[in-house]
Each structure stands twice: as structure tokens, then as C-alpha cells.
Amino acid sequence: MNETFFFFFKGTLYHNEDWDSLFDMGKRFLELQPDTPKVFYIWGHAYEFDIYPERWKQFDEFCRLMSNNKDIFYGTNKEVLIY
């Protein structure tokens, strides 16, 4: 895999458009018991949270939901690409 992969990679959701399904999709991801690695990829820009400032707190709650799971690899774009 190389860096061109990300030009064709479809994220799981765009936080600014798919906000209402963020928690539901995250919970479903946590319930998976896959045989092969899966990716939960949220894309967007942090400055977009400034449009709806209350989302910072909600996103923090979502990060707590998804964090500290021994079965999940947490990585940057580059780390996921080379994983």
C-alpha cells in the first residue's frame, strides 16, 4: 500500500455531515468481532467544530467511548497507511 491509497480511501464518516450517526456507528464498531482488521475513519477538520461549539464536548465524549480498547489500533493517517 502507498500514499495514493488515501486518495481513494472512503472514510467511515465526515463529522460535519454525519454527526447524528457518530455515536451509533461507533457503538456498532465496538461490537464487531471481525476476523480481519477494520477501520473506523472519521474525517474532517478541527476548525469545523467551531461552527457548532457544543460539538467539542460531544466529540470528547465520543473519544472517551472509543478509547482504551486493547483490540483497537489508534493511529494517524500515516500510521494506518503503514500498519
N, C-alpha and C positions, 0 to 999 in steps of 0.2 A: 504494500500500500504506500502511496506517496501523497504529497500535499495536494495534488489535484483532486483527491478523494473528497475534500471538503467543498469543492465547487458543486459536487453532485449529491452531497450528503443532505438528506432531509431531516431536519430537527424534529424532535417529538412534538414540540410546541413553541410558538412565538409568544412570549409572556404578555405582550401588549394586546394581542388579538385573542388568545386562548386562555385568558386569565381565569374565567369561570370554571374551566375544567382542570386547572392546575392541581388542586388537591386530590380530586378524584383520580386523575391519571397517575399521580404519584403513589397513591394508596394501591392502585391496581398493579403498578410496577413492583412495589414491595411484596405483593402477594404472589408474584410469579415464582415458579420453581423451574427455571429453564435448564435445558441440557447444554446449551451453548450460551456464551456471553451475550447480553442485551445492552443496549444503550438508551439512556433517558437523557435527552439533549434539549435543554432549554436555550433558546437563542433570543437575542435582543441586546439592548444597550442599557446600562445603568441609568443614564440620563433620562431615559423614557419613564422611569419610575417617578420622576418629578412632575409628570403630567397628572398623576394620581398619587399624591404623597402618602396616603394611607397604605398604599401597597408595599412600602418599605417594611412596615411592621408585619404585614401578612406574608411577605416573602421570607422574612426572618423566621416566622412560624413554620413555613414550608421547609426551609433549610433544616430546622430542628427535626422535623418529621423524617426527613431523608438522611440525616446524618448518623454517624456512629454505627453503621451496619457493616459487620465484618464480611458480608457477602458482596459488598459494593465497592468497586474501584472508583475513586473520586479523582478526576484528572482535568487538566487544562486541555484545550484543543490539541496542542502538541503531544501531550502525554497520551491522550486517547488514540491519536494517529499512530504512535509508535508502539502501543500496547500489544 
